[in-house]
Amino acid sequence: MAKLKMYETATHRYVPAGKDVWGQQVWAAYLKLPGGEVLAGYRYRRTAKDFARLRKLYGPRTPLARWEECPPELVATG
């Protein structure tokens, strides 16, 4: 498997955090603040397949986010 890279936006930095209880990749989101970074939670990164499925369900003009929230209790660490 290829090594997962870090993603960065203007407000957040996303690093691989492991998998959830079902084996799906989870990312840790860090909020960028002037004094440093703070853990903002865990997220799933939607794939092209996810976007296609959601656009078919909700319509092509519905705005969709790349990152989806993941409850912290579902993240399997260690």
C-alpha positions as CSV (number, residue, x, y, z in Angstrom):
1,M,0.0,0.0,0.0
2,A,1.3,3.5,-0.8
3,K,2.2,5.8,2.0
4,L,-0.5,8.2,2.8
5,K,0.4,11.9,2.5
6,M,-0.6,14.9,4.6
7,Y,-3.2,17.3,3.2
8,E,-3.1,21.0,4.0
9,T,-5.7,23.8,3.5
10,A,-5.6,27.5,4.6
11,T,-7.2,26.6,7.9
12,H,-6.5,22.9,8.6
13,R,-3.8,20.3,8.3
14,Y,-4.9,16.6,7.9
15,V,-2.6,13.7,8.8
16,P,-3.4,10.0,8.7
17,A,-4.7,8.8,12.1
18,G,-5.4,5.1,11.4
19,K,-8.6,3.3,10.6
20,D,-12.1,3.3,12.1
21,V,-13.8,0.2,13.5
22,W,-14.8,-0.9,9.9
23,G,-11.4,-0.4,8.4
24,Q,-12.0,2.9,6.6
25,Q,-9.1,5.4,6.7
26,V,-9.4,8.2,9.2
27,W,-7.6,11.5,9.3
28,A,-6.8,13.8,12.2
29,A,-7.7,17.4,11.5
30,Y,-5.6,20.1,13.2
31,L,-6.9,23.7,13.2
32,K,-4.2,26.2,12.4
33,L,-4.0,29.0,15.0
34,P,-1.5,31.8,15.4
35,G,-0.1,30.1,18.6
36,G,0.1,26.6,17.2
37,E,-2.2,23.8,16.0
38,V,-5.1,22.2,17.9
39,L,-6.7,18.9,17.3
40,A,-10.1,19.7,15.7
41,G,-11.3,16.1,15.4
42,Y,-11.3,13.2,13.1
43,R,-12.5,13.1,9.5
44,Y,-13.1,10.8,6.5
45,R,-11.8,12.0,3.1
46,R,-14.5,11.5,0.4
47,T,-13.4,9.7,-2.7
48,A,-14.5,10.3,-6.3
49,K,-16.8,7.3,-5.9
50,D,-18.4,8.9,-2.8
51,F,-18.9,12.1,-4.8
52,A,-20.5,10.3,-7.7
53,R,-22.9,8.4,-5.3
54,L,-23.9,11.6,-3.4
55,R,-24.4,13.6,-6.6
56,K,-26.7,10.9,-8.0
57,L,-28.6,10.9,-4.7
58,Y,-28.9,14.7,-4.1
59,G,-28.4,16.1,-7.6
60,P,-25.4,17.6,-9.4
61,R,-25.8,21.2,-8.1
62,T,-25.7,20.3,-4.4
63,P,-22.5,21.5,-2.8
64,L,-20.5,18.6,-1.1
65,A,-17.5,18.9,1.2
66,R,-14.3,16.9,0.7
67,W,-14.0,16.1,4.4
68,E,-16.7,14.4,6.5
69,E,-16.8,14.2,10.3
70,C,-15.9,11.0,12.1
71,P,-16.9,10.4,15.7
72,P,-13.8,10.0,17.9
73,E,-15.1,6.8,19.5
74,L,-15.0,5.0,16.2
75,V,-11.3,5.6,15.6
76,A,-9.2,2.5,16.4
77,T,-5.8,3.7,17.5
78,G,-2.8,1.7,18.5
